[in-house]
Amino acid sequence: MTQPLAYLKGEMIPADQAVLPVFDAGIVLGATVTEMVRTFNQRLFRLEEHLERLERSLKYVGFDTGLSRDKLAEISHELIEHNARLIPKEDDLGLVIFVTAGAFPTYAGQVAGTYENRPTVCAHSFPLPFEQWDGQLDTGMHLVTPSIRHVPPQCYDPKMKYRSRMHYYLADRQARLVDPQAAALLLDLDGNVTETGSANFLIVAVGQIVSPTLRNILPGVSRQVVHELADRLGIEFVERDFQLHDVVNAEEAFVSTTPYCLGSVTRINGTPIGSGQPGPIVDRLWEAWDELADLNIRQQIREGASRRRPFP
């Protein structure tokens, strides 16, 4: 087959046929847990860690998929093996796995009895959009703290990776009213820094890498990679609450996330952080991540963006 495949409800199907009914609880309620994995050199990176977290999320929300972690790994590898043949060898894929609560009977109406009362499992992939990230490599990112606050852990545990993300959407919308290129950095109800809508946020202060505590943030797989690389580089990694004042006065700031790994944050609410340029600690982390992935990741982003950007 010369078109991408997706996995949905026990079958490998053409990706453009992977659709959910309008009465699926993932649409009606946002009742969905998810994971995203990426490839390096078209091989899945840290798949086991992502599947372990997915398994914990499924247990937390009470979704029984009937699929073991090994079976999900098998599905993931099969999808990537097939779909990677359809992209240039220099490119890589993102793999998304999500599980919804399944059909929402009230909205299903007359067809309710025709759908199994069990969670919906889907996995699909996409070429990584390098053109979205290359501009930030040289100048860094601008983050804005909106009025929207992070969902407190008393509502649901942030260790679960979920799709109920209206607060992130509204926060980013506010941030882009300030700067169309900005993203939101959410604070909690006490004014502590948490995370962005798609990444963990960290600062460099007095030579240490500082992360918010796990009470309020997703324990990101890429954040864990940063911790491991920091240990390898002899850089102390600490967790503590910190506030906007600390971000403004940090030596460096950055995000960690699965799709593009690292991103320097050089402005917060319009104020430069440190020198206002990507800093040396993040550069060392990039070099260590390149070694881990056996790939010059920043070069891949730049070259991939160049291939896709139309000529003037």
Secondary structure, DSSP 8 states (H G I E B T S, - for coil): --S-EEEETTEEEEGGG----TTBHHHHT--EEEEEEEEETTEESSHHHHHHHHHHHHHHHT---S--HHHHHHHHHHHHHHHGGGS-TT--EEEEEEEE--B-HHHHGGGGGGS-SS-EEEEEEEE--GGGTHHHHHH-EEEE--S-B---TTTS-TTS-BS--HHHHHHHHHHHHH-TT-EEEEE-TTSBEEEESSSEEEEEETTEEEE--TTSS---HHHHHHHHHHHHHT--EEE---BHHHHHT-SEEEEEETTTEEEEEEEETTEE-TTSS--HHHHHHHHHHHHHHTS-HHHHHHHHHHHHS---
